[in-house]
Amino acid sequence: MRGAPLFPFAATALLGLLLVFSLSLVGLNIGGEEAANEGNGEGNGEEQEFDDPVELGQSVYEGQCASCHGGDLEGGAGPALDDGSHGEEDILTAIEEGPGQMPENLVQGEEAEAVAQFILSENE
Ligand code: HEC
């Protein structure tokens, strides 16, 4: 009988701990989702969110190419890409081989295609 009165206290303490623990888990989950959503809006080159390849291409361009070729393809460290002189093959070859100072294979596959489509669409 001596130990019996302790039990309710222990149980209450345990419940309290569980509550705090589960609340903090809920908090973490909410925080995680918000962080994921923020990432999406920023056009950081993540696939799957764009139905239109040109839109994907623009987002990839801004993330990977604009620093050297200019935000409006006007050129900078790299040549201008808005003078209509680049065909799809030229662009894809440049992306793959990285001529001169340009790093090779900055983007690949679907993203490379999309960037080419974006550049071509800007030259129309
Ligand atoms: C670090 C800077 C840099 C980045 C980033 C960069 N480029 Fe370049 N790019 C260059 C330079 C410099 C050249 C010229 C190379 C040469 O011919 O000497 C070039 C050349 C090109 C050319 C050929 C242009 C021509 O007239 O011959 C294309 C097309 C091109 N880049 C597309 C892209 C695309 C698309 C991206 C993004 C995926 C990109 N570049 C990212 C620096 C860069």
Backbone and ligand atoms as CSV (ligand in chain L), in Angstrom:
chain,resi,resn,atom,element,x,y,z
A,1,MET,N,N,0.820,-1.222,0.000
A,1,MET,CA,C,0.000,0.000,0.000
A,1,MET,C,C,0.838,1.249,0.000
A,2,ARG,N,N,2.048,1.137,0.493
A,2,ARG,CA,C,2.851,2.359,0.608
A,2,ARG,C,C,3.157,3.005,-0.749
A,3,GLY,N,N,3.478,2.161,-1.672
A,3,GLY,CA,C,3.862,2.710,-2.975
A,3,GLY,C,C,2.690,3.185,-3.796
A,4,ALA,N,N,1.494,2.772,-3.474
A,4,ALA,CA,C,0.344,3.037,-4.332
A,4,ALA,C,C,0.093,4.512,-4.628
A,5,PRO,N,N,0.123,5.427,-3.643
A,5,PRO,CA,C,-0.192,6.837,-3.946
A,5,PRO,C,C,0.755,7.452,-4.964
A,6,LEU,N,N,1.916,6.898,-5.096
A,6,LEU,CA,C,2.865,7.452,-6.072
A,6,LEU,C,C,2.368,7.293,-7.509
A,7,PHE,N,N,1.608,6.231,-7.721
A,7,PHE,CA,C,1.283,5.904,-9.111
A,7,PHE,C,C,0.599,7.048,-9.873
A,8,PRO,N,N,-0.451,7.670,-9.293
A,8,PRO,CA,C,-1.114,8.743,-10.061
A,8,PRO,C,C,-0.152,9.864,-10.439
A,9,PHE,N,N,0.769,10.170,-9.537
A,9,PHE,CA,C,1.719,11.249,-9.877
A,9,PHE,C,C,2.602,10.865,-11.045
A,10,ALA,N,N,3.094,9.619,-10.957
A,10,ALA,CA,C,3.960,9.151,-12.047
A,10,ALA,C,C,3.194,9.160,-13.363
A,11,ALA,N,N,1.942,8.707,-13.294
A,11,ALA,CA,C,1.154,8.645,-14.518
A,11,ALA,C,C,0.923,10.048,-15.076
A,12,THR,N,N,0.628,11.002,-14.192
A,12,THR,CA,C,0.382,12.367,-14.641
A,12,THR,C,C,1.639,12.960,-15.282
A,13,ALA,N,N,2.754,12.714,-14.610
A,13,ALA,CA,C,4.006,13.242,-15.150
A,13,ALA,C,C,4.273,12.656,-16.534
A,14,LEU,N,N,4.027,11.350,-16.645
A,14,LEU,CA,C,4.284,10.679,-17.913
A,14,LEU,C,C,3.384,11.245,-19.017
A,15,LEU,N,N,2.109,11.417,-18.673
A,15,LEU,CA,C,1.169,11.989,-19.635
A,15,LEU,C,C,1.626,13.373,-20.089
A,16,GLY,N,N,2.059,14.156,-19.103
A,16,GLY,CA,C,2.527,15.505,-19.422
A,16,GLY,C,C,3.685,15.448,-20.403
A,17,LEU,N,N,4.613,14.564,-20.136
A,17,LEU,CA,C,5.778,14.433,-21.018
A,17,LEU,C,C,5.347,14.034,-22.432
A,18,LEU,N,N,4.415,13.056,-22.461
A,18,LEU,CA,C,3.936,12.604,-23.777
A,18,LEU,C,C,3.309,13.756,-24.550
A,19,LEU,N,N,2.522,14.564,-23.816
A,19,LEU,CA,C,1.835,15.677,-24.461
A,19,LEU,C,C,2.849,16.659,-25.068
A,20,VAL,N,N,3.832,17.029,-24.236
A,20,VAL,CA,C,4.853,17.963,-24.714
A,20,VAL,C,C,5.566,17.384,-25.932
A,21,PHE,N,N,5.869,16.109,-25.823
A,21,PHE,CA,C,6.607,15.454,-26.898
A,21,PHE,C,C,5.799,15.465,-28.200
A,22,SER,N,N,4.496,15.087,-28.086
A,22,SER,CA,C,3.705,15.006,-29.317
A,22,SER,C,C,3.442,16.407,-29.882
A,23,LEU,N,N,3.277,17.391,-29.024
A,23,LEU,CA,C,3.089,18.759,-29.527
A,23,LEU,C,C,4.313,19.225,-30.299
A,24,SER,N,N,5.470,18.910,-29.777
A,24,SER,CA,C,6.668,19.381,-30.476
A,24,SER,C,C,6.815,18.647,-31.806
A,25,LEU,N,N,6.350,17.401,-31.866
A,25,LEU,CA,C,6.377,16.697,-33.156
A,25,LEU,C,C,5.454,17.387,-34.155
A,26,VAL,N,N,4.255,17.738,-33.703
A,26,VAL,CA,C,3.323,18.448,-34.582
A,26,VAL,C,C,3.974,19.736,-35.079
A,27,GLY,N,N,4.606,20.443,-34.158
A,27,GLY,CA,C,5.266,21.694,-34.530
A,27,GLY,C,C,6.327,21.467,-35.592
A,28,LEU,N,N,7.105,20.419,-35.404
A,28,LEU,CA,C,8.166,20.126,-36.378
A,28,LEU,C,C,7.567,19.855,-37.748
A,29,ASN,N,N,6.476,19.081,-37.778
A,29,ASN,CA,C,5.856,18.752,-39.057
A,29,ASN,C,C,5.395,19.997,-39.788
A,30,ILE,N,N,4.728,20.875,-39.057
A,30,ILE,CA,C,4.243,22.101,-39.682
A,30,ILE,C,C,5.427,22.901,-40.234
A,31,GLY,N,N,6.454,23.032,-39.417
A,31,GLY,CA,C,7.635,23.758,-39.872
A,31,GLY,C,C,8.202,23.149,-41.138
A,32,GLY,N,N,8.260,21.821,-41.183
A,32,GLY,CA,C,8.823,21.152,-42.349
A,32,GLY,C,C,8.036,21.436,-43.608
A,33,GLU,N,N,6.701,21.388,-43.495
A,33,GLU,CA,C,5.886,21.638,-44.674
A,33,GLU,C,C,6.058,23.068,-45.188
A,34,GLU,N,N,6.132,23.998,-44.260
A,34,GLU,CA,C,6.302,25.380,-44.681
A,34,GLU,C,C,7.623,25.557,-45.419
A,35,ALA,N,N,8.653,24.926,-44.883
A,35,ALA,CA,C,9.956,25.043,-45.532
A,35,ALA,C,C,9.877,24.472,-46.940
A,36,ALA,N,N,9.187,23.324,-47.098
A,36,ALA,CA,C,9.092,22.707,-48.418
A,36,ALA,C,C,8.343,23.628,-49.377
A,37,ASN,N,N,7.270,24.243,-48.895
A,37,ASN,CA,C,6.499,25.123,-49.764
A,37,ASN,C,C,7.302,26.337,-50.202
A,38,GLU,N,N,8.062,26.869,-49.294
A,38,GLU,CA,C,8.876,28.033,-49.651
A,38,GLU,C,C,9.827,27.687,-50.785
A,39,GLY,N,N,10.445,26.524,-50.687
A,39,GLY,CA,C,11.382,26.103,-51.719
A,39,GLY,C,C,10.723,26.077,-53.084
A,40,ASN,N,N,9.470,25.660,-53.142
A,40,ASN,CA,C,8.803,25.491,-54.422
A,40,ASN,C,C,8.665,26.787,-55.204
A,41,GLY,N,N,8.306,27.858,-54.509
A,41,GLY,CA,C,8.033,29.088,-55.216
A,41,GLY,C,C,9.256,29.699,-55.852
A,42,GLU,N,N,10.412,29.345,-55.368
A,42,GLU,CA,C,11.600,30.111,-55.712
A,42,GLU,C,C,12.267,29.738,-57.028
A,43,GLY,N,N,11.660,28.869,-57.819
A,43,GLY,CA,C,12.262,28.552,-59.104
A,43,GLY,C,C,13.704,28.105,-58.973
A,44,ASN,N,N,13.950,27.114,-58.145
A,44,ASN,CA,C,15.326,26.663,-57.961
A,44,ASN,C,C,15.633,25.464,-58.849
A,45,GLY,N,N,14.874,25.318,-59.925
A,45,GLY,CA,C,15.215,24.275,-60.877
A,45,GLY,C,C,14.640,22.918,-60.528
A,46,GLU,N,N,13.778,22.809,-59.568
A,46,GLU,CA,C,13.151,21.527,-59.278
A,46,GLU,C,C,12.164,21.187,-60.376
A,47,GLU,N,N,12.182,19.920,-60.854
A,47,GLU,CA,C,11.252,19.529,-61.897
A,47,GLU,C,C,9.853,19.299,-61.342
A,48,GLN,N,N,9.025,18.822,-62.250
A,48,GLN,CA,C,7.705,18.304,-61.898
A,48,GLN,C,C,6.663,19.363,-61.547
A,49,GLU,N,N,7.044,20.610,-61.430
A,49,GLU,CA,C,6.027,21.585,-61.065
A,49,GLU,C,C,5.559,22.373,-62.265
A,50,PHE,N,N,6.182,22.181,-63.421
A,50,PHE,CA,C,5.861,22.991,-64.575
A,50,PHE,C,C,5.253,22.127,-65.665
A,51,ASP,N,N,4.087,22.517,-66.138
A,51,ASP,CA,C,3.489,21.808,-67.254
A,51,ASP,C,C,4.176,22.215,-68.535
A,52,ASP,N,N,4.599,23.477,-68.585
A,52,ASP,CA,C,5.176,24.035,-69.784
A,52,ASP,C,C,6.701,23.978,-69.698
A,53,PRO,N,N,7.355,23.276,-70.656
A,53,PRO,CA,C,8.818,23.179,-70.599
A,53,PRO,C,C,9.497,24.544,-70.617
A,54,VAL,N,N,8.881,25.513,-71.284
A,54,VAL,CA,C,9.497,26.840,-71.335
A,54,VAL,C,C,9.561,27.452,-69.931
A,55,GLU,N,N,8.530,27.198,-69.145
A,55,GLU,CA,C,8.548,27.713,-67.776
A,55,GLU,C,C,9.617,27.026,-66.941
A,56,LEU,N,N,9.707,25.718,-67.094
A,56,LEU,CA,C,10.781,24.999,-66.409
A,56,LEU,C,C,12.123,25.548,-66.870
A,57,GLY,N,N,12.244,25.737,-68.195
A,57,GLY,CA,C,13.491,26.249,-68.754
A,57,GLY,C,C,13.852,27.605,-68.189
A,58,GLN,N,N,12.864,28.457,-68.041
A,58,GLN,CA,C,13.139,29.786,-67.504
A,58,GLN,C,C,13.664,29.676,-66.075
A,59,SER,N,N,13.039,28.805,-65.316
A,59,SER,CA,C,13.458,28.667,-63.930
A,59,SER,C,C,14.874,28.101,-63.849
A,60,VAL,N,N,15.180,27.129,-64.719
A,60,VAL,CA,C,16.530,26.571,-64.749
A,60,VAL,C,C,17.523,27.644,-65.217
A,61,TYR,N,N,17.112,28.377,-66.247
A,61,TYR,CA,C,17.990,29.427,-66.770
A,61,TYR,C,C,18.359,30.419,-65.670
A,62,GLU,N,N,17.337,30.863,-64.957
A,62,GLU,CA,C,17.591,31.870,-63.914
A,62,GLU,C,C,18.519,31.324,-62.834
A,63,GLY,N,N,18.366,30.040,-62.551
A,63,GLY,CA,C,19.210,29.452,-61.510
A,63,GLY,C,C,20.626,29.141,-61.980
A,64,GLN,N,N,20.792,28.717,-63.260
A,64,GLN,CA,C,22.071,28.147,-63.690
A,64,GLN,C,C,22.809,28.979,-64.732
A,65,CYS,N,N,22.140,29.823,-65.436
A,65,CYS,CA,C,22.754,30.458,-66.601
A,65,CYS,C,C,22.783,31.979,-66.496
A,66,ALA,N,N,21.789,32.546,-65.814
A,66,ALA,CA,C,21.624,34.004,-65.825
A,66,ALA,C,C,22.852,34.705,-65.252
A,67,SER,N,N,23.551,34.071,-64.318
A,67,SER,CA,C,24.700,34.735,-63.707
A,67,SER,C,C,25.756,35.080,-64.746
A,68,CYS,N,N,25.855,34.284,-65.793
A,68,CYS,CA,C,26.860,34.571,-66.822
A,68,CYS,C,C,26.254,35.129,-68.115
A,69,HIS,N,N,25.013,34.723,-68.418
A,69,HIS,CA,C,24.439,35.146,-69.692
A,69,HIS,C,C,23.408,36.255,-69.533
A,70,GLY,N,N,23.235,36.731,-68.311
A,70,GLY,CA,C,22.348,37.867,-68.093
A,70,GLY,C,C,20.907,37.458,-67.825
A,71,GLY,N,N,20.242,38.212,-66.980
A,71,GLY,CA,C,18.852,37.917,-66.624
A,71,GLY,C,C,17.921,37.969,-67.822
A,72,ASP,N,N,18.270,38.774,-68.837
A,72,ASP,CA,C,17.456,38.860,-70.050
A,72,ASP,C,C,18.210,38.322,-71.253
A,73,LEU,N,N,19.116,37.398,-71.011
A,73,LEU,CA,C,19.931,36.776,-72.059
A,73,LEU,C,C,20.789,37.800,-72.795
A,74,GLU,N,N,21.025,38.946,-72.141
A,74,GLU,CA,C,21.758,40.011,-72.822
A,74,GLU,C,C,23.270,39.796,-72.782
A,75,GLY,N,N,23.689,38.762,-72.089
A,75,GLY,CA,C,25.114,38.479,-72.014
A,75,GLY,C,C,25.745,39.097,-70.783
A,76,GLY,N,N,26.977,38.709,-70.532
A,76,GLY,CA,C,27.719,39.168,-69.358
A,76,GLY,C,C,29.076,38.512,-69.441
A,77,ALA,N,N,29.377,37.655,-68.481
A,77,ALA,CA,C,30.615,36.873,-68.567
A,77,ALA,C,C,30.564,35.965,-69.791
A,78,GLY,N,N,29.362,35.534,-70.156
A,78,GLY,CA,C,29.181,34.722,-71.364
A,78,GLY,C,C,28.517,35.559,-72.445
A,79,PRO,N,N,28.530,35.065,-73.681
A,79,PRO,CA,C,27.926,35.831,-74.780
A,79,PRO,C,C,26.408,35.957,-74.628
A,80,ALA,N,N,25.841,36.964,-75.284
A,80,ALA,CA,C,24.386,37.136,-75.316
A,80,ALA,C,C,23.749,35.937,-76.005
A,81,LEU,N,N,22.588,35.535,-75.511
A,81,LEU,CA,C,21.896,34.400,-76.113
A,81,LEU,C,C,20.592,34.841,-76.763
A,82,ASP,N,N,20.454,36.163,-76.950
A,82,ASP,CA,C,19.187,36.663,-77.484
A,82,ASP,C,C,19.346,37.231,-78.890
A,83,ASP,N,N,20.440,36.879,-79.564
A,83,ASP,CA,C,20.652,37.477,-80.882
A,83,ASP,C,C,20.175,36.569,-82.011
A,84,GLY,N,N,19.454,35.514,-81.647
A,84,GLY,CA,C,18.850,34.669,-82.670
A,84,GLY,C,C,19.831,33.775,-83.405
A,85,SER,N,N,21.069,33.733,-82.968
A,85,SER,CA,C,22.064,32.966,-83.715
A,85,SER,C,C,22.248,31.548,-83.182
A,86,HIS,N,N,21.467,31.164,-82.183
A,86,HIS,CA,C,21.668,29.846,-81.582
A,86,HIS,C,C,20.491,28.922,-81.847
A,87,GLY,N,N,20.797,27.807,-82.493
A,87,GLY,CA,C,19.768,26.786,-82.690
A,87,GLY,C,C,19.737,25.845,-81.493
A,88,GLU,N,N,18.739,24.984,-81.484
A,88,GLU,CA,C,18.584,24.064,-80.364
A,88,GLU,C,C,19.837,23.205,-80.173
A,89,GLU,N,N,20.373,22.713,-81.285
A,89,GLU,CA,C,21.551,21.852,-81.181
A,89,GLU,C,C,22.754,22.598,-80.596
A,90,ASP,N,N,22.942,23.846,-81.037
A,90,ASP,CA,C,24.061,24.644,-80.506
A,90,ASP,C,C,23.942,24.775,-78.989
A,91,ILE,N,N,22.732,25.056,-78.568
A,91,ILE,CA,C,22.530,25.293,-77.133
A,91,ILE,C,C,22.808,24.006,-76.354
A,92,LEU,N,N,22.234,22.899,-76.841
A,92,LEU,CA,C,22.430,21.634,-76.130
A,92,LEU,C,C,23.903,21.227,-76.123
A,93,THR,N,N,24.589,21.477,-77.247
A,93,THR,CA,C,26.014,21.135,-77.301
A,93,THR,C,C,26.808,21.997,-76.319
A,94,ALA,N,N,26.466,23.291,-76.269
A,94,ALA,CA,C,27.169,24.188,-75.347
A,94,ALA,C,C,26.953,23.735,-73.903
A,95,ILE,N,N,25.709,23.359,-73.580
A,95,ILE,CA,C,25.421,22.924,-72.211
A,95,ILE,C,C,26.244,21.683,-71.877
A,96,GLU,N,N,26.305,20.764,-72.851
A,96,GLU,CA,C,26.997,19.507,-72.596
A,96,GLU,C,C,28.515,19.691,-72.526
A,97,GLU,N,N,29.053,20.486,-73.435
A,97,GLU,CA,C,30.512,20.545,-73.541
A,97,GLU,C,C,31.122,21.708,-72.782
A,98,GLY,N,N,30.314,22.728,-72.475
A,98,GLY,CA,C,30.840,23.846,-71.725
A,98,GLY,C,C,32.023,24.508,-72.414
A,99,PRO,N,N,31.775,25.248,-73.511
A,99,PRO,CA,C,32.885,25.879,-74.243
A,99,PRO,C,C,33.608,26.903,-73.366
A,100,GLY,N,N,34.892,27.036,-73.569
A,100,GLY,CA,C,35.668,28.085,-72.893
A,100,GLY,C,C,35.492,28.085,-71.387
A,101,GLN,N,N,35.085,29.241,-70.870
A,101,GLN,CA,C,34.936,29.414,-69.431
A,101,GLN,C,C,33.647,28.808,-68.889
A,102,MET,N,N,32.797,28.328,-69.775
A,102,MET,CA,C,31.504,27.833,-69.297
A,102,MET,C,C,31.642,26.419,-68.753
A,103,PRO,N,N,31.122,26.189,-67.533
A,103,PRO,CA,C,31.211,24.832,-66.963
A,103,PRO,C,C,30.376,23.854,-67.776
A,104,GLU,N,N,30.864,22.638,-67.971
A,104,GLU,CA,C,30.102,21.652,-68.743
A,104,GLU,C,C,29.047,20.977,-67.867
A,105,ASN,N,N,28.033,20.465,-68.533
A,105,ASN,CA,C,26.972,19.697,-67.862
A,105,ASN,C,C,26.363,20.375,-66.641
A,106,LEU,N,N,26.124,21.667,-66.764
A,106,LEU,CA,C,25.437,22.377,-65.678
A,106,LEU,C,C,24.058,21.789,-65.445
A,107,VAL,N,N,23.392,21.472,-66.521
A,107,VAL,CA,C,22.085,20.823,-66.431
A,107,VAL,C,C,22.046,19.702,-67.458
A,108,GLN,N,N,21.162,18.743,-67.227
A,108,GLN,CA,C,21.108,17.583,-68.115
A,108,GLN,C,C,19.678,17.192,-68.423
A,109,GLY,N,N,19.547,16.356,-69.438
A,109,GLY,CA,C,18.266,15.727,-69.750
A,109,GLY,C,C,17.141,16.724,-69.948
A,110,GLU,N,N,16.061,16.474,-69.237
A,110,GLU,CA,C,14.846,17.262,-69.374
A,110,GLU,C,C,15.124,18.737,-69.124
A,111,GLU,N,N,15.970,19.033,-68.155
A,111,GLU,CA,C,16.236,20.429,-67.827
A,111,GLU,C,C,17.024,21.116,-68.932
A,112,ALA,N,N,17.973,20.389,-69.534
A,112,ALA,CA,C,18.739,20.962,-70.629
A,112,ALA,C,C,17.807,21.272,-71.808
A,113,GLU,N,N,16.950,20.301,-72.147
A,113,GLU,CA,C,15.958,20.503,-73.202
A,113,GLU,C,C,15.113,21.744,-72.914
A,114,ALA,N,N,14.670,21.839,-71.663
A,114,ALA,CA,C,13.771,22.929,-71.291
A,114,ALA,C,C,14.479,24.276,-71.403
A,115,VAL,N,N,15.742,24.344,-70.990
A,115,VAL,CA,C,16.485,25.599,-71.100
A,115,VAL,C,C,16.610,25.988,-72.571
A,116,ALA,N,N,16.902,24.986,-73.423
A,116,ALA,CA,C,17.012,25.275,-74.855
A,116,ALA,C,C,15.687,25.833,-75.380
A,117,GLN,N,N,14.580,25.208,-74.983
A,117,GLN,CA,C,13.267,25.702,-75.428
A,117,GLN,C,C,13.027,27.136,-74.954
A,118,PHE,N,N,13.443,27.398,-73.718
A,118,PHE,CA,C,13.262,28.747,-73.184
A,118,PHE,C,C,14.068,29.765,-73.992
A,119,ILE,N,N,15.346,29.445,-74.261
A,119,ILE,CA,C,16.189,30.385,-75.010
A,119,ILE,C,C,15.618,30.606,-76.413
A,120,LEU,N,N,15.191,29.500,-77.057
A,120,LEU,CA,C,14.604,29.638,-78.387
A,120,LEU,C,C,13.354,30.507,-78.344
A,121,SER,N,N,12.538,30.298,-77.307
A,121,SER,CA,C,11.285,31.069,-77.226
A,121,SER,C,C,11.577,32.553,-77.020
A,122,GLU,N,N,12.677,32.869,-76.360
A,122,GLU,CA,C,13.058,34.271,-76.159
A,122,GLU,C,C,13.591,34.885,-77.445
A,123,ASN,N,N,13.950,34.056,-78.409
A,123,ASN,CA,C,14.503,34.552,-79.656
A,123,ASN,C,C,13.465,34.661,-80.763
A,124,GLU,N,N,12.227,34.320,-80.455
A,124,GLU,CA,C,11.198,34.341,-81.501
A,124,GLU,C,C,10.814,35.762,-81.895
L,1,HEC,C1,C,30.269,30.474,-65.431
L,1,HEC,C2,C,29.618,31.256,-66.456
L,1,HEC,C3,C,28.613,30.551,-67.353
L,1,HEC,C4,C,27.483,29.866,-66.992
L,1,HEC,C5,C,26.979,29.605,-65.585
L,1,HEC,C6,C,26.854,29.457,-68.214
L,1,HEC,N1,N,27.581,29.862,-69.279
L,1,HEC,FE1,FE,27.114,29.557,-71.227
L,1,HEC,N2,N,28.884,30.384,-71.773
L,1,HEC,C7,C,29.784,31.000,-70.924
L,1,HEC,C8,C,30.911,31.487,-71.696
L,1,HEC,C9,C,32.123,32.214,-71.134
L,1,HEC,C10,C,30.660,31.129,-73.024
L,1,HEC,C11,C,31.562,31.386,-74.254
L,1,HEC,C12,C,32.510,30.259,-74.345
L,1,HEC,C13,C,33.459,30.391,-75.505
L,1,HEC,O1,O,33.024,30.171,-76.639
L,1,HEC,O2,O,34.597,30.749,-75.237
L,1,HEC,C14,C,29.373,30.451,-73.049
L,1,HEC,C15,C,28.763,29.968,-74.194
L,1,HEC,C16,C,27.479,29.526,-74.265
L,1,HEC,C17,C,26.767,29.202,-75.475
L,1,HEC,C18,C,27.311,29.314,-76.891
L,1,HEC,C19,C,27.180,30.753,-77.270
L,1,HEC,C20,C,27.917,31.103,-78.537
L,1,HEC,O3,O,27.581,32.140,-79.106
L,1,HEC,O4,O,28.823,30.359,-78.923
L,1,HEC,C21,C,25.521,28.810,-75.119
L,1,HEC,C22,C,24.380,28.396,-76.059
L,1,HEC,C23,C,25.448,28.852,-73.680
L,1,HEC,N3,N,26.657,29.295,-73.190
L,1,HEC,C24,C,24.344,28.508,-72.933
L,1,HEC,C25,C,24.352,28.422,-71.546
L,1,HEC,C26,C,23.273,27.872,-70.803
L,1,HEC,C27,C,21.973,27.343,-71.384
L,1,HEC,C28,C,23.643,27.926,-69.489
L,1,HEC,C29,C,22.865,27.418,-68.275
L,1,HEC,C30,C,22.569,26.004,-68.286
L,1,HEC,C31,C,24.959,28.520,-69.426
L,1,HEC,N4,N,25.354,28.796,-70.696
L,1,HEC,C32,C,25.653,28.762,-68.268
L,1,HEC,C33,C,29.657,31.135,-69.559
L,1,HEC,C34,C,28.672,30.545,-68.797
